[in-house]
Amino acid sequence: MRGHDSAQPEARQPEEPHARRWTSSIPQVASEDVIAIGKGRYAHFRRDRRFSQVQVTFTAPKGIDPNPGRELTDRFKELGWTWRSKEPGKPWIYQLDKSSKDDPTARGDSRDALHEQFLIIIQEYRQKQGLPLTSGWQHLTEIDSKSRNDECRLTPGSSVAAPASSICEDKKLASEKRETRAGGPAAEMLDAFASVGAQRFDLTLTDAAGEKAAFRGNRSLAQLRPALPEILREAAERKHNVIVRPRSSDAALIQLDDLGEDMAARLRPASFLILRTSPGNYQVWVAVADGDADFARHLRKAAGADLTASGATRVSGSLNFKEKYAPAFPLVETVHVSGGTIVTRAELQSLGMVIPPEKTAPEAIPLSRRRSEARGWPNYQRCVVNAPPARSGDRPDISRADYTFCLLAIDWGWSVEQTAARLMQESGKAQENGEAYALRTARSAAATIDRRGGQQR
């Protein structure tokens, strides 16, 4: 690479053999990806939240030197990674970019780019060692490089772009035929989202306990669609849930979760996608041209849907790995698709699916209620700007910003569940760490208000 292989290698301190596997000497490791690299060794990619950096380390069972040699480590050096030979695990580190008002996603984007860089380096090394290419989750890296040229030609109409249809009269809910073309139900589901304006997706894997196993943010349709078959296969083997969060800059995509069959049938004319996530449980997706967060809340309440739904959904064709379903994990199935169906508030009102705003704040815990009713939400960006610096000192403490947002929202009259759902929409950290984090933060804020006896600082 850039002629480096022909250059004289730079001398460095000899590495000591490892007898133990390093789990973590820094308590702020937020996520990890582990790939076997042969001869019992593993490469680890870790994101360190405390120091705003990513780390690559190598481990092996007792009796095997985890050091893979300069054939691999020099690749990281060429690309600007720094070797910390004195630290536990002897990590290679790379500092993440700093986010700003002009580029609020810089930190996350740099993390994703470095993760892809790690996957490419490890993939090449595995090939040289005669190991098979990794697939599935790591297969996204191959798709990323191949699809960048294709992305510029991708338009919302290139998948299922049908004109927005009006509400029809059919109210019977029946399973559709299984998709037989390449990609199957997962591709059909992505195409349904694309038909109403979603061209970017966050991809998350979780285990049966709901703990996050892996995350890849801001994937394009061109990147994600061809990778899903392998991702689904590997997820089934490892008992991982495959979850996507569609992102649209056009219509508001409203998720109505935990519905019964009758309500799903009632909403079918207005929906572009209906999933059956487990026996008797349905998830309806509605694209509303003039919708917003407040309208979505009213619609969820009118439908009797889960008010805390975050906008992330299980992928059709995957298994629903929840501990309560073991060992007979149900298959997530698509039961209705109507590509391009975008409706208006008026059309939903004609179905009787919109209720007027609440006149009083919902009861949850004793609140100070500086406002007599919940109107509007706190400004999340202001919470970020006013947050104290993180321990590294170079960025705002997002955890504190999330907590402050929840504190204000609950004090303004929103319930814990509603606040957690809103935090999932506003906070990138909440989206990455999942609903459990959002609910935990909201509950912590509510407990603080409760302890203060309604007196906010």
LOROMI-825618 format. One record per residue (C-alpha): x, y, z. Coordinates in steps of 0.05 Angstrom, whole numbers. Layout:
BEGIN
PAKOL      X      Y      Z
PAKOL      X      Y      Z
...
# end
This chain:
BEGIN
PAKOL      X      Y      Z
PAKOL      0      0      0
PAKOL     32     65    -24
PAKOL     98     28    -30
PAKOL    104     15     44
PAKOL    119    -60     37
PAKOL    185    -44      2
PAKOL    207      5     56
PAKOL    253    -14    113
PAKOL    210    -34    172
PAKOL    215     12    231
PAKOL    243    -18    295
PAKOL    199    -21    355
PAKOL    199    -53    423
PAKOL    190   -128    424
PAKOL    121   -150    445
PAKOL    114   -193    507
PAKOL     75   -257    498
PAKOL      5   -256    527
PAKOL    -19   -310    573
PAKOL    -87   -281    586
PAKOL   -143   -251    546
PAKOL   -156   -178    560
PAKOL   -229   -162    569
PAKOL   -226    -88    586
PAKOL   -181    -42    628
PAKOL   -222     19    609
PAKOL   -293     18    637
PAKOL   -324     58    581
PAKOL   -320      7    524
PAKOL   -387     17    489
PAKOL   -386    -36    434
PAKOL   -343    -91    406
PAKOL   -335   -131    342
PAKOL   -293   -195    345
PAKOL   -266   -234    285
PAKOL   -223   -297    284
PAKOL   -158   -287    246
PAKOL   -130   -358    250
PAKOL    -83   -398    295
PAKOL   -129   -386    354
PAKOL   -123   -310    350
PAKOL   -178   -258    349
PAKOL   -180   -186    327
PAKOL   -224   -139    369
PAKOL   -252    -72    348
PAKOL   -275    -32    408
PAKOL   -305     37    415
PAKOL   -283     73    478
PAKOL   -335    124    499
PAKOL   -293    157    553
PAKOL   -235    178    509
PAKOL   -274    185    444
PAKOL   -231    135    407
PAKOL   -233     66    376
PAKOL   -184     11    393
PAKOL   -160    -53    358
PAKOL   -131   -108    401
PAKOL   -110   -180    389
PAKOL   -124   -237    437
PAKOL   -113   -312    442
PAKOL   -125   -368    491
PAKOL    -73   -383    544
PAKOL     -9   -411    514
PAKOL    -17   -375    447
PAKOL     18   -309    431
PAKOL    -38   -262    410
PAKOL     10   -219    368
PAKOL     -7   -232    294
PAKOL     58   -201    269
PAKOL     75   -140    229
PAKOL     42   -166    166
PAKOL    -23   -145    198
PAKOL     -4    -91    248
PAKOL     35    -50    197
PAKOL    -30    -40    159
PAKOL    -58     -2    218
PAKOL      6     38    225
PAKOL      3     58    151
PAKOL    -67     86    161
PAKOL    -48    129    220
PAKOL    -66     85    280
PAKOL    -23     93    342
PAKOL      5     33    380
PAKOL      1     37    456
PAKOL     51    -16    476
PAKOL     49      3    550
PAKOL    -26     -4    559
PAKOL    -62    -68    577
PAKOL    -77   -107    513
PAKOL    -28    -64    474
PAKOL    -83    -31    433
PAKOL    -78      5    367
PAKOL   -120     68    375
PAKOL   -150    122    331
PAKOL   -182    185    357
PAKOL   -252    199    332
PAKOL   -270    265    298
PAKOL   -304    318    340
PAKOL   -377    333    325
PAKOL   -398    406    318
PAKOL   -460    447    303
PAKOL   -439    448    229
PAKOL   -426    373    229
PAKOL   -464    340    287
PAKOL   -452    269    261
PAKOL   -377    275    252
PAKOL   -360    230    311
PAKOL   -407    175    291
PAKOL   -387    179    218
PAKOL   -313    173    235
PAKOL   -328    113    280
PAKOL   -365     79    223
PAKOL   -309     94    173
PAKOL   -257     66    220
PAKOL   -298      3    233
PAKOL   -303     -8    158
PAKOL   -228      3    152
PAKOL   -217    -50    206
PAKOL   -261    -99    169
PAKOL   -224    -89    104
PAKOL   -156    -99    136
PAKOL   -178   -162    172
PAKOL   -213   -189    110
PAKOL   -149   -181     69
PAKOL   -108   -214    124
PAKOL   -155   -273    129
PAKOL   -149   -283     54
PAKOL    -73   -284     58
PAKOL    -78   -336    114
PAKOL   -122   -380     70
PAKOL   -184   -368    111
PAKOL   -252   -360     79
PAKOL   -281   -291     72
PAKOL   -325   -269    129
PAKOL   -397   -260    108
PAKOL   -461   -232    134
PAKOL   -449   -175    182
PAKOL   -379   -163    156
PAKOL   -404   -171     84
PAKOL   -430   -100     90
PAKOL   -359    -76     79
PAKOL   -355   -109     11
PAKOL   -423    -81     -7
PAKOL   -402    -11     17
PAKOL   -343     -6    -31
PAKOL   -382    -36    -89
PAKOL   -444      6    -80
PAKOL   -416     76    -73
PAKOL   -418     85   -148
PAKOL   -487     55   -151
PAKOL   -514    101    -97
PAKOL   -510    163   -140
PAKOL   -557    129   -189
PAKOL   -606    105   -136
PAKOL   -671    144   -130
PAKOL   -733    132    -89
PAKOL   -766    106   -151
PAKOL   -714     53   -166
PAKOL   -744      1   -119
PAKOL   -819      2   -113
PAKOL   -835     73   -132
PAKOL   -909     73   -142
PAKOL   -953    135   -137
PAKOL   -981    148    -69
PAKOL  -1046    111    -66
PAKOL  -1110    132    -32
PAKOL  -1144     92     22
PAKOL  -1181     32     -6
PAKOL  -1240     -6     22
PAKOL  -1209    -75     34
PAKOL  -1206    -89    109
PAKOL  -1189   -162    110
PAKOL  -1121   -181    137
PAKOL  -1092   -241    101
PAKOL  -1021   -267     93
PAKOL   -990   -251     26
PAKOL   -952   -303    -15
PAKOL   -880   -312      5
PAKOL   -832   -270    -36
PAKOL   -792   -314    -82
PAKOL   -747   -265   -117
PAKOL   -675   -252    -94
PAKOL   -674   -225    -23
PAKOL   -742   -252     -5
PAKOL   -784   -219     50
PAKOL   -726   -177     77
PAKOL   -714   -144     10
PAKOL   -789   -135      0
PAKOL   -792    -99     67
PAKOL   -734    -53     51
PAKOL   -766    -37    -17
PAKOL   -831    -19     19
PAKOL   -794     31     62
PAKOL   -757     58      1
PAKOL   -823     69    -35
PAKOL   -844    120     17
PAKOL   -778    157     19
PAKOL   -731    118     65
PAKOL   -662    111     34
PAKOL   -619    103     98
PAKOL   -623     52    153
PAKOL   -590     38    220
PAKOL   -577    -36    230
PAKOL   -574    -67    299
PAKOL   -564   -138    325
PAKOL   -589   -157    394
PAKOL   -590   -221    434
PAKOL   -650   -255    465
PAKOL   -642   -213    528
PAKOL   -647   -149    487
PAKOL   -573   -131    495
PAKOL   -541    -99    434
PAKOL   -491   -145    399
PAKOL   -471    -99    341
PAKOL   -491    -35    307
PAKOL   -480     -4    238
PAKOL   -509     64    227
PAKOL   -532    103    165
PAKOL   -530     46    114
PAKOL   -558     61     45
PAKOL   -609     15     12
PAKOL   -556     -4    -39
PAKOL   -509    -25     17
PAKOL   -558    -61     61
PAKOL   -603    -98     12
PAKOL   -553   -148    -17
PAKOL   -520   -160     50
PAKOL   -584   -180     88
PAKOL   -589   -253     66
PAKOL   -521   -269     97
PAKOL   -535   -226    158
PAKOL   -600   -263    170
PAKOL   -567   -331    163
PAKOL   -512   -314    213
PAKOL   -562   -281    260
PAKOL   -604   -345    261
PAKOL   -542   -386    279
PAKOL   -523   -339    336
PAKOL   -594   -326    359
PAKOL   -590   -252    345
PAKOL   -648   -206    327
PAKOL   -639   -166    263
PAKOL   -668    -96    271
PAKOL   -669    -37    224
PAKOL   -689     35    235
PAKOL   -712     69    169
PAKOL   -696    142    159
PAKOL   -737    186    114
PAKOL   -732    260     99
PAKOL   -800    259     64
PAKOL   -863    231     96
PAKOL   -866    217    170
PAKOL   -859    141    180
PAKOL   -903    122    239
PAKOL   -895     54    273
PAKOL   -957     25    306
PAKOL   -932    -34    347
PAKOL   -964    -89    389
PAKOL  -1031    -88    353
PAKOL  -1082   -143    349
PAKOL  -1108   -172    284
PAKOL  -1172   -131    284
PAKOL  -1137    -64    291
PAKOL  -1084    -84    240
PAKOL  -1141   -100    191
PAKOL  -1173    -33    205
PAKOL  -1108      3    190
PAKOL  -1090    -37    129
PAKOL  -1119     11     77
PAKOL  -1075     67    105
PAKOL  -1012     27    113
PAKOL   -954     12     66
PAKOL   -928    -46    108
PAKOL   -956    -94    161
PAKOL   -913   -145    197
PAKOL   -932   -203    243
PAKOL   -876   -203    294
PAKOL   -904   -261    336
PAKOL   -969   -300    338
PAKOL  -1026   -251    347
PAKOL   -980   -190    348
PAKOL   -978   -142    289
PAKOL   -938    -81    271
PAKOL   -968    -30    223
PAKOL   -927     23    187
PAKOL   -961     86    161
PAKOL   -928    141    119
PAKOL   -962    208    133
PAKOL   -947    266     85
PAKOL   -964    320    137
PAKOL   -946    281    200
PAKOL   -900    300    257
PAKOL   -879    272    325
PAKOL   -940    298    362
PAKOL   -987    270    309
PAKOL   -952    203    313
PAKOL   -964    202    388
PAKOL  -1038    216    380
PAKOL  -1043    162    326
PAKOL  -1009    111    370
PAKOL  -1056    126    427
PAKOL  -1118    122    383
PAKOL  -1096     55    355
PAKOL  -1078     27    423
PAKOL  -1006     18    400
PAKOL   -943     18    442
PAKOL   -930     91    459
PAKOL   -856     78    469
PAKOL   -844     48    399
PAKOL   -778     77    375
PAKOL   -784     69    300
PAKOL   -738      8    297
PAKOL   -767    -57    271
PAKOL   -748   -130    264
PAKOL   -732   -151    194
PAKOL   -782   -194    158
PAKOL   -756   -264    149
PAKOL   -716   -262    214
PAKOL   -731   -299    278
PAKOL   -758   -262    339
PAKOL   -707   -282    392
PAKOL   -739   -265    459
PAKOL   -727   -308    520
PAKOL   -802   -316    531
PAKOL   -810   -350    464
PAKOL   -754   -402    473
PAKOL   -745   -452    444
PAKOL   -799   -441    391
PAKOL   -777   -372    367
PAKOL   -829   -343    318
PAKOL   -814   -319    248
PAKOL   -825   -246    232
PAKOL   -870   -245    171
PAKOL   -896   -193    122
PAKOL   -972   -198    115
PAKOL   -986   -136     74
PAKOL   -946    -90     28
PAKOL   -973    -30    -10
PAKOL   -913      4    -41
PAKOL   -916     80    -45
PAKOL   -978     88     -1
PAKOL   -973    156     32
PAKOL  -1034    184     68
PAKOL  -1054    249    101
PAKOL  -1081    266    169
PAKOL  -1149    276    138
PAKOL  -1150    206    110
PAKOL  -1132    177    177
PAKOL  -1186    219    210
PAKOL  -1236    188    162
PAKOL  -1218    121    193
PAKOL  -1230    149    262
PAKOL  -1157    139    278
PAKOL  -1139    208    305
PAKOL  -1157    232    374
PAKOL  -1154    304    399
PAKOL  -1094    325    441
PAKOL  -1097    308    515
PAKOL  -1124    363    559
PAKOL  -1082    344    618
PAKOL  -1014    311    626
PAKOL  -1017    236    635
PAKOL  -1010    209    705
PAKOL   -946    172    719
PAKOL   -910    199    780
PAKOL   -917    263    821
PAKOL   -891    319    777
PAKOL   -880    393    789
PAKOL   -925    409    729
PAKOL   -900    479    717
PAKOL   -947    474    657
PAKOL  -1018    451    667
PAKOL  -1013    406    606
PAKOL   -959    376    562
PAKOL   -948    424    504
PAKOL   -887    416    460
PAKOL   -820    388    478
PAKOL   -755    416    506
PAKOL   -703    436    454
PAKOL   -655    377    452
PAKOL   -599    414    416
PAKOL   -600    466    471
PAKOL   -592    411    522
PAKOL   -531    387    484
PAKOL   -501    457    478
PAKOL   -511    471    552
PAKOL   -486    402    576
PAKOL   -422    400    616
PAKOL   -360    373    580
PAKOL   -347    299    580
PAKOL   -288    272    618
PAKOL   -244    279    556
PAKOL   -260    353    557
PAKOL   -268    360    482
PAKOL   -343    348    474
PAKOL   -408    356    511
PAKOL   -430    300    557
PAKOL   -487    269    516
PAKOL   -510    226    575
PAKOL   -520    290    615
PAKOL   -556    323    556
PAKOL   -603    263    551
PAKOL   -617    265    625
PAKOL   -631    340    624
PAKOL   -678    332    565
PAKOL   -716    278    603
PAKOL   -717    319    666
PAKOL   -748    378    630
PAKOL   -797    336    590
PAKOL   -824    300    651
PAKOL   -828    365    690
PAKOL   -869    394    632
PAKOL   -920    339    639
PAKOL   -899    282    594
PAKOL   -899    211    621
PAKOL   -837    169    629
PAKOL   -856    125    570
PAKOL   -871    184    524
PAKOL   -806    218    544
PAKOL   -766    155    530
PAKOL   -799    149    462
PAKOL   -783    221    445
PAKOL   -711    213    468
PAKOL   -704    156    419
PAKOL   -722    205    364
PAKOL   -676    261    387
PAKOL   -613    228    415
PAKOL   -562    192    372
PAKOL   -536    158    435
PAKOL   -605    132    452
PAKOL   -614    106    382
PAKOL   -548     70    386
PAKOL   -557     41    456
PAKOL   -630     23    448
PAKOL   -697     31    483
PAKOL   -672      4    549
PAKOL   -623     63    554
PAKOL   -677    114    537
PAKOL   -726     85    588
PAKOL   -672     80    641
PAKOL   -653    153    631
PAKOL   -726    176    633
PAKOL   -739    137    697
PAKOL   -677    166    729
PAKOL   -701    236    713
PAKOL   -771    220    739
PAKOL   -742    193    804
PAKOL   -702    258    813
PAKOL   -765    299    805
PAKOL   -801    254    854
PAKOL   -746    261    905
PAKOL   -747    336    899
PAKOL   -821    336    917
PAKOL   -838    374    854
PAKOL   -785    428    865
PAKOL   -740    431    804
PAKOL   -672    463    810
# end
